[in-house]
Every structure is written in structure tokens, then in C-alpha cells.
Amino acid sequence: MGRCGRVQEGLGLLLVFWLTVGPVPAQGRHPLPVLWLMPVGSGSGGENLTAGVAPAVRLALQDLKKQPPLLGNYEIQLQLLDSQCDPAKALKALFDAVWAGPKYLLLFGGVCPPVTALIARALPALGLVQVSFAASAPGLSNRKLYRNLFSTVPSDRALNQAAVKLLQRYKWTRVGVVTQEGPRLSEMKKDLIRQLLRAGVHVAVTESLSGDVCRRLKKLKDEDVRIIVAQLEDESVSEVFCCAYKLNLFGARYQWIVAGGGAAGWRLGWKFSGCTANSLLVAADGSIRLRVRELGNANAPGVSGRTPQDYQDSYLRQLIQERSEVSSLHSFAYDAVWVVARALSQATEAAKQREKYRNVTVSEEEVARMLLEAVRSTRFEGVTGPVFFRNGERMTSIELVQFQVSSGVVVGEFNTSTQQLRLMHHLLRFKGPGPAKDQPVVLLQHRHISLLLYIVISSAAGVTIIIALIVLFFVIVNHKHRWLGSGGASQDELLLLGVLLSSSSVLFSGLDEAPLSDWMFGVLCSVRLWTLAVGHTVGFAALFTETWRVYSVFSINQKHSRAPSAGCVIFWLFLVDTLVLTSWQILDPLRWVVLQHNTEGDAADEDVIIRPYSERCSSVNMELWLTVVYGYKAPLLLLGCFLALNIWTAEVSEPADSGKHLALSTFALTAFSVSGVSGSLLMSHDPPVQFCVSSILILCCNVFILSGWFGPKIVFVCWSGGGGLQQASGLQGDAAQEDEDQLSRLNQQLRSESAQLDVEIEIIRMELSETSGMFQHLMRDKHAAEIGSVTHEAQICAENRNGESEASTLKDINSPEHMRRRLSVQLPILHHSYLPMVGGVSSSSSSLFGSQEVFVDQHNNFLYT
């Protein structure tokens, strides 16, 4: 291999010597010296760059000799500068050549990117213009730094532009970028990311292929990246597609876009990568490669008199004779020689004409400016297509080649001049039914309340409202009846008002499909909130006051058992409700908003994701306001349940049916309220179910109250009705009211007398305590006296002893001992004799409360206070 390399290097030196010295110029042809910057030996990649390009340069020089004047009057003389792909050595060689002379106006070549970047920045100071055929780095397009540099090969920016256009054509907005390590490709990656961000394409993953390639590609699979832009050199394509085959990153769900290689064709299998040839073909099938067009597609001869096919045949013949490898830059080098020749001849001829006709001497700076302008305005048909520059960049076409089965097919092209992408759809072949999707398809699903469901629920609400109106009319007409008036007709009417309002709130729900404006939807939200909240408050307040009134009857023996005023309770509850709702409406009004729900997979297609959404009434601090409402209503519901439980468990000889019905109504209201709130919160993600559950609970609660509380009353009134029902009921109502007032006055009088007796008993107890102390003192004195007179008493005769005994018996009747015994027996008797009069009884000695003669009317079994 070393000997073969030395032979190729020797042939290259001979070829360069021939190109440098060349044949003796023909008579009358003006020589134009040009510096040729080129590595003579191997480049940075180990390949011989000069051997593959020199035949194309020689063909261009030969064709220039055949040109007629004006171009035929000049001959290009190339002076080789060996750059060795070292920026420092190349810059020294350039300075030495410029110093040694002759005067050079143009620098040709420049293959190694580091050398080109350094030399190009020094060109304006040296008065030189450079025409390259390999300067493709995106950074060299900066005209502020490299304004004297031109290249016949398109910039890598053109490949990135083509990739972005392809992504936009298929509306791919989420991609992954993998890049092979290297200065040129790293710079190309940065430019691609800038263009993608400018085009609104999201770069999900960026990976540099260093070390374990398969591990790097696995990140693409983990992030579910389906559109992959790979910037690779030709020798790395096989390794990447081998890993793609192992990771299953191919097929209908994935699309590979390969850019960054040279102008050569596909080289799958060129390097062993651990996969079979068939595996590589399967993985690469359907991928698209962006490739700079090497030869034009015109059939007519260009400026050189050759068609692209004629030139390629001549180049390959010389290459075979010299036993050199094909260079991907040969056609661009051929056209670069023609750019140099046309620009130099045009600038030189313009300088001569100015000196001849204007009789002025043109300075070297003027010639350099004229040469720079000549290169900028160059335009001709070359073997690579139309040759012209825009902002120093070569305008050309980028081919889109799709790998199909085992070969590449040109399926489109991107024109860098017009920035237009043309695809031949009849040649495109995708693995699936169409192009791959950059991400799962998201289908928006509107979860709305169907018209049929709304009609059914609204009909049920309408029937409930009609029944409530009928009951309300019945209560108003028969308000003097004892059963309808004893508990307070106002409470019944308020309870029916709450039923009407809460049932009406159902009608304002479920209108999300109505053709209304957002403002109108906001109004409906407020109306629904007010009707439901106020209806619940009014209905609960009516039940609560009635429950407390009945509870106070059962607990008449308690001191603080007086029922609160119904109007006061309802007023304060309504005031709190109004204050909270008004604050909510002013500070954070309800609006019609769109609610996004969690995504769901489609069982039929794994690439489809369903994203349901719904519309509902909401505000910014919805949870805070709901917490406030629930916070003050929950304790009241619990208190109502406590009172109803005491009524239900009261121990009476005969059950009070109306009290049981009242307790059941209170329990039902609480249970349905809690169930409605819980169901509404749990089903918020499914509006139809939420509407159905909350509406059914509201209507069921209202129906239960209508049937459980008003049903027995209506049945009794109708059963006991007749021609004089209204009059009789009025009389009974007045009698009941009089009885109730009389019992209240009697209870107050008995409570006063009981208090007076308590005071008298306390005084007697205090006197008894004082008498007991005096009695104990007398007993001690008496005992001492008895001990002192024991001798004297022994001498008393029997007759005197009997007389004294009778006198002491009469005197001890009113003694403190006898008084204490009498009081201990009389006080309990006195206490028990007064208890029935003040309403207090003993469980062992009284049956007055159990008989219910004072508190319960035996005729209709209804409670009175």
C-alpha cells in the first residue's frame, strides 16, 4: 500500500507540473497567472484530492484553447501552492508566492475547510479574489468576512433549506436530528437547527453519533421521534441504518432524510457494519437523500461546447488512463476553471479598453474591483447546470433521491434560486398508505350533551315544575285547613318555591350545542348558578325551621327549647347566599370556557390519539368559591340532620307521622345534596354524564319532597273533603291556633310557679341546715348533763320518774330531731305533687307525657307546642 501511495503521489506531481508549466502558449495569447491552492499529497481524510480533480482541470484548459476571441485571446497559467491542509503552511506559501510574483489577481481552489476559512479572510488585504470548487461550509456564506470568496459547489445551507422545505411540504413539525461528528457537519447541524426554529419545526432530539451509535439512536425511539434528519458522510450510512434495523426504526411509521454526504450515490454495504446486506436494504427502503446535482440535465451544449454527458465520458476516459479514483468535485472544478477564465479575461479586457480609449492608467486596486464584479456577474451554462452567484453562493438544484428496494430514484428537486421544491409524486413510494406522521394524530373529540338527552331531562324537569305549581296552588287555596296550616303555610310555600327554582336550573343546563354567543352563555351560567343556589337555600331554610319547631315540642322540658323565628332564619340564610353569590359574580364572574381532558388511545389505530374537550361554565378561582359555598351550607345540613334524628328517635307512645315525614324529607335533602356535589365533581371530565347525574339527583330530591311531605297532606285533605271542607278547615285552623296559644300561656304560667317553688324549697333547705347544727349542739350539752346527774337520778323514786317521763314525751314532739324527720318525708311529697303542673315528670312515677293528652291531638295525630 505504501508503494502504491508513492506511485499515485508521483503521478499527481507530474500532472500538476504539466498543468503548471503546460504547453508553450500560442502566438498572440496573453497569459493570465493564477494561484492554485491544493494539497498535493493526501488530504485530511487520507484520500488523494488532486488526482481526482486534475483531469477535469486539464479538460477545462484544453477546451478554453478552442474558444474564439475574446476568451481565446487569453491563456490561464496555474501556479500550484501546496496547502498540505494546514492553515499556517498554506498562509505562508501564499505570502511567499505573492511576494515572489508575478502579480496574481485570482486564487483558484481551496479544498480543506480550515485552510479556506483562514485564507478567505485575508483576501481583501492581498487584493485577491478566490474561486473555489469545495467551499461548502455554511459559515463561509458570511459576506462580511468572506466577501471575496466564491464557490461553484453549493453551500451546505442549500441542503438544509431543501430539508426544511420537504418538512414543510408534508407538514412535519416534530423531528429529530442526528449528526456525525466532524467540523463541517457540526457547523451544518447548527445551521439546520436555526432554520428549523425559524420555520416553526420542533426539534425533539439532537444526537451526535459518537461512540455507540445504537445507544444514541435509541433515544430517538424513546422520545417517539418518527421524522429523522441525519447528517452523515457516505461511509457512515451503513452503520446508522444497521442500528436503525436493530432498533426497528424503519417502516411505515418512520421517515429518514439523509443529508451531508458528497455528490456520490448510495454506498450501503460499502463498510461492514454487522448487518446483512438485506437488513440494510430493508432499513433504508423509503428513505430520502438530499444530494447536490453533479451534472446538469440539459441536452444542449454549454459554454464549453460540451454537453454534461460528453464531459463525463471524456473525464472517465482520462481517469481510467491515469488509474485514479472518481472525485465528487470534478464537475465543479471544471466549471470553476471557466469562471476564472471568463472573469479574468473580462476584467483584463475592460482594463485595456479603459487605458486605450480614456488614456488613463488603471491601478491594481481598480483591476481587483473589476475582477470581483466580473465574478459576481458571471452567468453561463456549465456542465453542472446554470452557473451564477447570489451573495457569493452558487445557485443550483438539490436532488431528492428516494431509496426504493435496492436503488435510488430521483423523486424531486429543490431550486436554490427560486426556493421552490418540486416533487414527482408518481415516483414516490412510502411504506404505509401515505407519508409517515411526525407524531400520533390527535383527534379532537367534542364531548357535548346530545339533544335527545337534553329533551328527556328537560321534559322531566318540566313535569316536576308543573306538579310543584299544582301543589302550590292547592296549598294556597286550602291554607286554612288544619293539616296545611298548622305547620305554617309560609314554610310550605317557601319549600315549593325552592323546588321550582332548583328544577328550573336544570332547564338552563345542557345548552352547550345551542347557537349562542359567548356572552349569552355567560348569562346562562349566572342564571343557572343563582336559581340552583337560591332554590336550595330557600327549600332547606323552610325544612330547617319546621324541623326545629317540631324538635322544640319533643324537648319541652329543656330550658332553651324555643324554636327560632322562621322568617329570621330564612332571611339570614338568604342574605348569606346573596352576599356570596354577588361577590362571586362581581369579583370572578362565570364564563363559558373550553376544558381539555386527558388524551385517550384509539383501539383501531395506534397512531391516533383522541383528545376530548368540553365546554362548561367556569371562573378563574372556581374551586375557591365552591369551597366557600360548601363551607357554610355543610354545617347547616348536618345540624338539620341532627334535629331530624332526634325527632325520629323520640320515645312516644304513639308515633307522630308528620314528624317522621319531616325527618325523612330533611334526610333526603341532605343525601341528595351531598350526592349531587360528589357526582358533579367526579364526573366533570364527562359533561353528558355530569349533566345526567346532577339533573336526575335534583329532580329526584324534588319529587321525594313533593311526595313525602306534601303527599300525605293532600291525601288527607282530599279524603276529609266535602261541600263545607274549606269552612270546616278554617274553623279547625282557628281552634287549633287558639289551643296552641292557650297551651303556650299555660306553660309559661307553670314555669313561673315552678321557679317560685324552687326558691321556697331552697329557703327550707337552708333553715333545715341551721336547725341540724343547733340540734347537734344541744345533744352534746344534754349528754354532759346526764353524766353529771346520774347519781342524783338514782335516788329518785318511782312515782316521780313516771311523771317526768310523760312531761318529756310531750316536750320532744317539737324537738329538732322530730322536725328533721318530718321534713325529710314531707319535702319529696311536696316536690312530686307540683311536678305535673310545671311539665316535669319522673320516668317511674308519671305517665302524663306518654299519654300525649297535653301535646298531641288524638284526632289528627299532629304536634303542637
HELIX and SHEET records of a PDB file:
HELIX    1   1 GLY A    2  VAL A   21  1                                  20    
HELIX    2   2 LEU A   49  LYS A   65  1                                  17    
HELIX    3   3 LEU A   71  ASN A   73  5                                   3    
HELIX    4   4 PRO A   87  ALA A  100  1                                  14    
HELIX    5   5 PRO A  113  LEU A  126  1                                  14    
HELIX    6   6 PRO A  138  SER A  141  5                                   4    
HELIX    7   7 ASP A  156  ARG A  169  1                                  14    
HELIX    8   8 PRO A  183  ARG A  198  1                                  16    
HELIX    9   9 VAL A  213  ASP A  222  1                                  10    
HELIX   10  10 ASP A  234  SER A  236  5                                   3    
HELIX   11  11 VAL A  237  LYS A  246  1                                  10    
HELIX   12  12 ALA A  277  ALA A  284  1                                   8    
HELIX   13  13 PRO A  308  GLU A  322  1                                  15    
HELIX   14  14 HIS A  330  ARG A  358  1                                  29    
HELIX   15  15 GLU A  364  ARG A  376  1                                  13    
HELIX   16  16 LEU A  451  VAL A  477  1                                  27    
HELIX   17  17 ARG A  482  GLY A  485  1                                   4    
HELIX   18  18 ALA A  489  LEU A  507  1                                  19    
HELIX   19  19 ASP A  518  PHE A  554  1                                  37    
HELIX   20  20 ALA A  566  LEU A  587  1                                  22    
HELIX   21  21 MET A  622  TRP A  648  1                                  27    
HELIX   22  22 ASP A  657  LEU A  682  1                                  26    
HELIX   23  23 PRO A  687  ILE A  705  1                                  19    
HELIX   24  24 LEU A  706  PHE A  710  3                                   5    
HELIX   25  25 GLY A  711  TRP A  719  1                                   9    
HELIX   26  26 LEU A  725  GLY A  788  1                                  64    
HELIX   27  27 VAL A  790  ALA A  794  1                                   5    
HELIX   28  28 ALA A  798  LYS A  811  1                                  14    
HELIX   29  29 ASP A  812  ASN A  814  5                                   3    
HELIX   30  30 PRO A  816  VAL A  838  1                                  23    
HELIX   31  31 LEU A  848  SER A  851  1                                   4    
SHEET    1   A 5 TYR A  74  ASP A  82  0                                        
SHEET    2   A 5 HIS A  30  MET A  38  1                                        
SHEET    3   A 5 LEU A 106  GLY A 109  1                                        
SHEET    4   A 5 VAL A 129  SER A 132  1                                        
SHEET    5   A 5 LEU A 149  SER A 151  1                                        
SHEET    1   B 8 HIS A 202  LEU A 209  0                                        
SHEET    2   B 8 ARG A 174  GLN A 180  1                                        
SHEET    3   B 8 ILE A 227  GLN A 231  1                                        
SHEET    4   B 8 GLN A 255  ALA A 259  1                                        
SHEET    5   B 8 ILE A 288  VAL A 292  1                                        
SHEET    6   B 8 SER A 397  GLN A 404 -1                                        
SHEET    7   B 8 SER A 407  ASN A 415 -1                                        
SHEET    8   B 8 GLN A 420  LEU A 423 -1                                        
SHEET    1   C 3 ARG A 379  GLY A 382  0                                        
SHEET    2   C 3 GLY A 385  ARG A 390 -1                                        
SHEET    3   C 3 GLU A 393  ARG A 394 -1                                        
SHEET    1   D 3 VAL A 441  HIS A 446  0                                        
SHEET    2   D 3 VAL A 608  SER A 618  1                                        
SHEET    3   D 3 ARG A 591  GLN A 596 -1                                        
SHEET    1   E 3 VAL A 441  HIS A 446  0                                        
SHEET    2   E 3 VAL A 608  SER A 618  1                                        
SHEET    3   E 3 GLU A 600  GLY A 601 -1                                        
END                                                                             
